[in-house]
Amino acid sequence: MDATSAQSPLPKRPRVGKSRGGRKELPEAEKRTKRIVLHVTEATYVELKAQSKASGRPLAVLVRSMTRPQRRVLTPEQFGVLRQLAGMANNLNQLAKRGHQDGFGAVADQVAQVADQLSGLLDGFTQAAGADD
């Protein structure tokens, strides 16, 4: 065996079916292809830059978020009411199951009690939600 044959590299094979790495390409509907030029006063620009720095987001991301409708954030009290509501709904489902097994006469009083609790809870939730608007 001579020295040149031991040194020759193997031919490179093309990648087949393997990812080249990197970020996946966005679907066409999500690509940002349009540009909007926005002129603002110096005072507005300084205010936006300060908000951008305070939030840790780039200026473009901050302005883009301002153009979208804001999602409503629940208060801790409202979130607690929703958790209680989920628990009561679970209890109501368990009562319905027992009603199917033992007859609805056996659980009628408990169902009425849970229904009253749910009604009161929903009334309180809608009043609290209406007060925030």
Buried (B, 14 or more C-beta within 10 A) or exposed (E): EEEEEEEEEEEEEEEEEEEEEEEEEEEEEEEEEEEEEEEEEEEEEEEBEEBBEEEEBEEEEBBEEEEEEEEEEEEEEBEEBEEBBEEBEEBBEEBEEBBEEEEEEEBEEBBEEBEEBBEEBEEBBEEBBEEEE
